[in-house]
């Protein structure tokens, strides 16, 4: 007994070390990059919205909050770029003047002509009232990209502002639209282009991103000889979906900013980085990635603290610790939970339970990190509140199931009863929706039914990735524990042919077909797509296997 306990302790210590190493390896100093140098930036995009605030809902920050933001930015940037003049009960130029910050004053043009007129009047007033602070006026942002106005109406607005202020006047849009509408250049003092390698129709990976920006700048300069050129937006997101070789991450964001600023100083670029602060409200229109372009988080903490190497998960040690803790709790449930007794397991059985428990502990924390950090609105918070307890329950059911399977048996275990069909699981779900819940009496049945819910959810999300993919993340963390469940039960020898029906075909075949289609659409360069779509096929495999006929015994 003592020898068996000692062996278990050794195994657990080794497994805990492996779990910690799994979190440490991608976040060790050698995998990180140096933070930003103490060089003052030329300009950064300034949207002062905090979490819970949004121009879409007319919830604006206070003047005091804006003033605090400007005080935070004053040491690191010469200027800021704004995008609208009629927001909140404050005037940004008046506040910026206190901190010695110059402004690229933007006015918003959209489909509402009356609101456009109000923006124009306010912009002219601010430019003339603060001539020492407002150094240029940007009449509209990506109006042609959004198709909010025809080019003639845009030109009329530019001409109106240009004839009413002393500062240089410009319009800002993606560089391709300047090439598509070159007549705009005759009506502006500066050609302001957006160069966003991540968002290009053909995305550029981080290794080539700055070279792409420089080459495109030179291309536009050649197209408009003698015209002043400014980069109105460039940057890189710290989170969100991968687009081919363009991978959002903290490390890649600081790499882009540092390399671009060095190139801009060498080339003499007039530029503005997007952006000062993460903007949670942009999730509504642009997904996770739209909310993750800031140099600062939405809570105003810096992403790149001075003197500290930047890694993708600076909290990896905390996550590793909780992974080990979750693993230990699951191990206790697997060895000594209700109906179990650790003494009935061989030393090998205890070791296998320990391996599964630690893997599940890591999966639970990985799921939490990947979903909680992206819960940017109340809908996503609600989804998190459902998904995480469900994954935790699945982990608990699986570890108890494993304990019962291995108690007093060898690795293969005694023959398991047939898994419940998706049709039976559907009836369980229907009973819950009718508020007359019927749950299987045995944990294995509950495990089967809960797994069905995850596979059904994966099918729905996979279809959305086919038909509406641009702003959707690959949902690997949402299915971390179900993936472990599939692989563990494969090791148990519990995935069998036969017994499948309409539900298995509809859910499993649809998920598998959509995963293959998504993989083709995204391309092999997108490793996040490769990983997720492989995971989706694994989730679909048990249902597809049950559609195959049982082999005849010979």
Rosetta blueprint (number, residue, H / E / L):
1 X L
2 X H
3 X H
4 X H
5 X H
6 X H
7 X H
8 X H
9 X H
10 X H
11 X H
12 X H
13 X H
14 X H
15 X H
16 X H
17 X H
18 X H
19 X H
20 X H
21 X H
22 X H
23 X H
24 X H
25 X H
26 X L
27 X L
28 X L
29 X H
30 X H
31 X H
32 X L
33 X E
34 X L
35 X L
36 X L
37 X L
38 X L
39 X L
40 X L
41 X E
42 X E
43 X E
44 X E
45 X E
46 X L
47 X L
48 X L
49 X L
50 X L
51 X L
52 X L
53 X L
54 X E
55 X H
56 X H
57 X H
58 X L
59 X E
60 X L
61 X L
62 X L
63 X H
64 X H
65 X H
66 X H
67 X H
68 X H
69 X H
70 X H
71 X H
72 X H
73 X H
74 X H
75 X L
76 X L
77 X E
78 X E
79 X E
80 X E
81 X E
82 X L
83 X L
84 X L
85 X L
86 X L
87 X L
88 X L
89 X L
90 X L
91 X L
92 X H
93 X H
94 X H
95 X H
96 X H
97 X H
98 X H
99 X L
100 X L
101 X L
102 X E
103 X E
104 X E
105 X E
106 X E
107 X E
108 X L
109 X L
110 X L
111 X L
112 X L
113 X H
114 X H
115 X H
116 X H
117 X H
118 X H
119 X H
120 X H
121 X H
122 X H
123 X H
124 X H
125 X H
126 X H
127 X H
128 X H
129 X H
130 X L
131 X L
132 X L
133 X L
134 X E
135 X E
136 X E
137 X E
138 X E
139 X E
140 X E
141 X E
142 X L
143 X H
144 X H
145 X H
146 X H
147 X L
148 X L
149 X L
150 X L
151 X H
152 X H
153 X H
154 X H
155 X H
156 X H
157 X H
158 X H
159 X H
160 X H
161 X H
162 X H
163 X L
164 X L
165 X L
166 X L
167 X L
168 X E
169 X E
170 X E
171 X E
172 X E
173 X E
174 X E
175 X H
176 X H
177 X H
178 X H
179 X H
180 X H
181 X L
182 X H
183 X H
184 X H
185 X H
186 X H
187 X H
188 X L
189 X L
190 X E
191 X E
192 X E
193 X E
194 X E
195 X L
196 X L
197 X L
198 X L
199 X L
200 X L
201 X L
202 X L
203 X L
204 X L
205 X L
206 X H
207 X H
208 X H
209 X H
210 X H
211 X H
212 X H
213 X H
214 X H
215 X H
216 X H
217 X H
218 X H
219 X H
220 X H
221 X H
222 X H
223 X H
224 X L
225 X L
226 X L
227 X L
228 X E
229 X E
230 X E
231 X E
232 X E
233 X E
234 X E
235 X L
236 X L
237 X L
238 X L
239 X L
240 X L
241 X L
242 X L
243 X E
244 X L
245 X L
246 X E
247 X L
248 X L
249 X L
250 X H
251 X H
252 X H
253 X H
254 X H
255 X H
256 X H
257 X H
258 X H
259 X H
260 X H
261 X H
262 X H
263 X H
264 X H
265 X H
266 X H
267 X H
268 X L
269 X L
270 X E
271 X E
272 X E
273 X E
274 X L
275 X L
276 X L
277 X E
278 X L
279 X L
280 X H
281 X H
282 X H
283 X H
284 X H
285 X H
286 X H
287 X H
288 X H
289 X H
290 X H
291 X L
292 X L
293 X L
294 X L
295 X L
296 X E
297 X L
298 X L
299 X L
300 X L
301 X L
302 X E
303 X L
304 X L
305 X L
306 X L
307 X L
308 X L
309 X L
310 X E
311 X L
312 X L
313 X L
314 X L
315 X L
316 X H
317 X H
318 X H
319 X H
320 X H
321 X H
322 X H
323 X H
324 X H
325 X H
326 X H
327 X H
328 X H
329 X H
330 X H
331 X H
332 X H
333 X H
334 X H
335 X H
336 X H
337 X L
338 X L
339 X L
340 X L
341 X L
342 X H
343 X H
344 X H
345 X L
346 X L
347 X H
348 X H
349 X H
350 X H
351 X H
352 X H
353 X H
354 X H
355 X H
356 X H
357 X H
358 X H
359 X H
360 X H
361 X H
362 X H
363 X H
364 X H
365 X H
366 X H
367 X H
368 X H
369 X H
370 X H
371 X H
372 X H
373 X L
374 X L
375 X L
376 X L
377 X L
378 X H
379 X H
380 X H
381 X H
382 X H
383 X H
384 X H
385 X H
386 X H
387 X H
388 X H
389 X H
390 X H
391 X H
392 X H
393 X H
394 X H
395 X H
396 X H
397 X H
398 X H
399 X H
400 X H
401 X H
402 X H
403 X H
404 X H
405 X H
406 X H
407 X L
408 X L
409 X L
410 X L
411 X L
412 X L
413 X L
414 X L
415 X L
416 X L
417 X L
418 X L
419 X L
420 X L
421 X L
422 X H
423 X H
424 X H
425 X H
426 X H
427 X H
428 X H
429 X H
430 X H
431 X H
432 X H
433 X H
434 X L
435 X L
436 X L
437 X L
438 X L
439 X L
440 X L
441 X L
442 X L
443 X H
444 X H
445 X H
446 X H
447 X H
448 X H
449 X H
450 X H
451 X H
452 X H
453 X H
454 X H
455 X H
456 X H
457 X H
458 X H
459 X H
460 X H
461 X H
462 X H
463 X H
464 X H
465 X H
466 X H
467 X H
468 X L
469 X L
470 X L
471 X L
472 X L
473 X L
474 X L
475 X L
476 X H
477 X H
478 X H
479 X H
480 X H
481 X H
482 X H
483 X H
484 X H
485 X H
486 X H
487 X H
488 X H
489 X H
490 X H
491 X H
492 X H
493 X L
494 X L
495 X L
496 X L
497 X L
498 X L
499 X L
500 X L
501 X L
502 X H
503 X H
504 X H
505 X H
506 X H
507 X H
508 X H
509 X H
510 X H
511 X H
512 X H
513 X H
514 X H
515 X H
516 X H
517 X H
518 X H
519 X H
520 X H
521 X H
522 X H
523 X L
524 X L
525 X L
526 X L
527 X H
528 X H
529 X H
530 X H
531 X H
532 X H
533 X H
534 X H
535 X H
536 X H
537 X H
538 X H
539 X H
540 X H
541 X H
542 X H
543 X H
544 X H
545 X H
546 X H
547 X L
548 X L
549 X L
550 X L
551 X L
552 X L
553 X L
554 X L
